[in-house]
Amino acid sequence: MPCDDADAPAEFRWTCIRLAEGRLSYDTLVAALVRTRYPDDAMTAIINNHLLDGNDADIAAEWEEMQAWRRYAKTLAKQILTNHDNGDE
C-alpha cells in the first residue's frame, strides 16, 4: 500500500505489491508495479482522455507522467528479476 504521508522523508515511504505464488515474470512485475500508482480505472481514464484530446496541456502532462512511471516500472522489474532467484538450477 502506498504510504499515506507524502511529507514523510523518502526513506520512510514505501509501496508493497502482492504477487501470486510461483515464478516471477517480467510482465507480472511490470503490471503490478504500474498498478501501484495507476489502477485499471485510472489507466483507462488517462488513455481515454489522451485519445479524446491529447493536445490539452493537462491531459498531455498526465499522459507523460504515466508513461514515465511505466518506463520506471520496466526498469525496476528488470532489476528485481536480475536480483531474484526463481529457483532455477
C-alpha positions as CSV (number, residue, x, y, z in Angstrom):
1,M,0.0,0.0,0.0
2,P,1.3,3.5,-0.8
3,C,2.5,5.5,2.2
4,D,-0.2,8.0,3.1
5,D,2.2,10.6,4.4
6,A,3.6,12.4,1.3
7,D,5.6,14.7,3.6
8,A,7.4,11.7,5.2
9,P,11.2,11.6,4.3
10,A,11.9,9.4,1.3
11,E,13.5,6.6,3.5
12,F,10.1,6.2,5.2
13,R,7.9,6.0,2.1
14,W,7.3,2.6,0.7
15,T,5.0,0.6,-1.6
16,C,4.1,-3.1,-1.3
17,I,2.9,-5.3,-4.1
18,R,1.4,-8.7,-3.8
19,L,2.1,-11.4,-6.4
20,A,0.7,-14.8,-6.8
21,E,2.9,-17.6,-5.6
22,G,5.2,-19.1,-8.3
23,R,7.7,-18.0,-10.8
24,L,8.2,-14.2,-11.1
25,S,7.9,-12.9,-14.7
26,Y,8.7,-9.6,-16.2
27,D,5.2,-8.9,-17.4
28,T,3.6,-9.8,-14.0
29,L,6.1,-7.5,-12.2
30,V,5.6,-4.6,-14.6
31,A,1.8,-4.8,-14.4
32,A,1.9,-5.0,-10.5
33,L,4.3,-2.0,-10.3
34,V,2.3,0.1,-12.7
35,R,-0.9,-0.6,-10.8
36,T,0.6,0.6,-7.6
37,R,0.2,4.1,-9.0
38,Y,-2.4,3.6,-11.8
39,P,-5.2,1.1,-11.0
40,D,-7.2,-0.1,-14.0
41,D,-9.8,2.7,-13.8
42,A,-7.2,5.4,-13.6
43,M,-5.3,4.0,-16.5
44,T,-8.4,3.7,-18.6
45,A,-9.3,7.3,-17.9
46,I,-5.8,8.6,-18.8
47,I,-5.8,6.7,-22.1
48,N,-9.4,7.8,-23.0
49,N,-8.5,11.5,-22.1
50,H,-5.4,11.2,-24.2
51,L,-7.3,9.8,-27.2
52,L,-10.0,12.4,-26.8
53,D,-7.8,15.5,-26.5
54,G,-4.1,14.7,-26.3
55,N,-3.3,18.3,-27.2
56,D,-4.7,19.7,-23.9
57,A,-1.7,20.6,-21.7
58,D,-3.0,19.0,-18.5
59,I,-4.0,15.8,-20.3
60,A,-0.7,15.6,-22.1
61,A,1.2,16.1,-18.8
62,E,-0.8,13.4,-17.1
63,W,-0.1,11.1,-20.1
64,E,3.6,11.8,-20.0
65,E,3.7,11.2,-16.2
66,M,2.0,7.9,-16.6
67,Q,4.4,6.9,-19.4
68,A,7.4,7.8,-17.3
69,W,6.1,5.6,-14.5
70,R,5.6,2.7,-16.9
71,R,9.2,3.1,-18.1
72,Y,10.4,3.2,-14.5
73,A,8.4,0.1,-13.7
74,K,10.0,-1.8,-16.6
75,T,13.5,-0.8,-15.4
76,L,12.6,-1.8,-11.8
77,A,11.2,-5.1,-12.9
78,K,14.4,-5.9,-14.8
79,Q,16.4,-5.1,-11.7
80,I,14.2,-7.3,-9.5
81,L,14.5,-10.2,-11.9
82,T,18.2,-9.8,-12.1
83,N,18.5,-10.0,-8.3
84,H,15.8,-12.7,-7.7
85,D,16.3,-16.4,-7.7
86,N,13.3,-18.1,-9.4
87,G,14.5,-21.4,-8.1
88,D,16.2,-22.2,-11.4
89,E,19.1,-24.6,-11.3
